[in-house]
Amino acid sequence: MGCKQYATHYYDPTAILVDGAYDWHGAVVLLAATAVLVFLASVLFARGDIGS
């Protein structure tokens, strides 16, 4: 299986505590995924909203 099943695969909170290293690539992946999903949710909500 080459598929990453969980978003937490990209985030290792113990690395910053143990090594003092922060995984910028993983943080960017999570931030980008969050931004895309929030944008998609807002578009779908606006499309489905009955308005006033």
N, C-alpha and C positions, 0 to 999 in steps of 0.2 A: 504493500500500500504506500503510494507516494503522496497521498492526500493528507494534509494537516487537518485534523478533525476538530481541534479546539482553538479558539482565538488565544488562549493563554499559552499556547505553544510558542508564541512570539514574545512572551513576556516572562522573564525569570527574576522575580523580586529578590531572591537570595543572592544573586550575583553582585548587586550593588552593595549589599551588606558584607559579604565575604571578601570580594575582590576589590570593591570600590569602583567597579566598572559599570557603566550604563550602556545598555544596548540601544543605540540610536536607531538602528535599522528596524528593530522590533517596535520601538515606540512610534516611528513614522508609519509602519504598517497598521498598527492599531488606530492611530489618529486618522489615517486616510479611510480606513474601513468605517470608523465612527462617523466621519463627515459624510461619506457616501450614503450610509444608512439613514442618517438624520435628514439629509436632503431628499432621499427617496420617500421617507415617511411623510415629510411635509408636503411633497407633491401629491402623493396619494390621498392624504387627508384633505387637502384643498380641493381635489377633484371629487371626493366623495361627500364633502360638506354640503349641507342643504342651504347654507347662506342665511341672510336675514331679509 
